[in-house]
Amino acid sequence: DGISLEDKKAYELLSQAETLGVFQVESRGMQDLIKKIHPERFEDLIAVLALYRPGPLRMMDDFIDRKQGRSKIQYLHPKLEPILKETYGVILYQEQVMIIANILADFSLGEADILRRAMGKKIPRLMEEQKDKFIEGAKKKEVNPSLATRIFELMAHFAGYGFNKSHSTGYALISYQTAYLKANYPLEFMAALLTSEIENTDKLALYINECRRMDIKILPPDINHSLANFMVEKNKLRFALGAIKNVGKAAISSILRVREK
């Protein structure tokens, strides 16, 4: 709440794939994809999370080529542009399939949901029924049957891989928020990130290396200054007592109690 979805630093961090510790986008594969897509707005980040999964490889390539201007963005019908503009003419979300059926073929949203499910399951008999219904509905909207058939086939091709946009948006919001915090509050973010993995030595090593890459200095553990968790101290991070091997919670509590006296 209160975080702008248009923060330049956050999108620079994402586009450069400096995403260790950023929700959903820290794996090597996701870093490769995010570099290729180069997200510049929140809608691009939603698309990144929808694209990164088994199946839609051709969809992924189409999306990247269109976004980067290597392929022309084309719409089979003018009414498709407002529906598909945010995904550069690619049918990426299940909701887009439903809106196309609603706008171009006069399906109710309930009927459009049945169409979405039929396309996802690819049941031949059901698909044929839905195709006939779509073409008939499109005819009433003055879309000729030949074009309606092409649009239906395009929908059917992508719908098998279509992702639920509302789910992707929920993930993207957390991804963006963590990217925003890392870009704008790097010390506080890395202190919290290291603390969250305080018992995982492999992750600690990974994130300590990330601190070095970010030119964040980590002060050594100090019995007089360190707390149980990692903390910010004079524009540096102080190593946590809780991250020292074989130093238990009871010992840490005892140290902190003595210091308070």
Summary of the structure (lengths in Angstrom):
residues: 261
radius of gyration: 24.9
end to end distance: 39.7
largest distance: 84.4
contacts: 779
relative contact order: 0.11
helix: 63%
strand: 4%
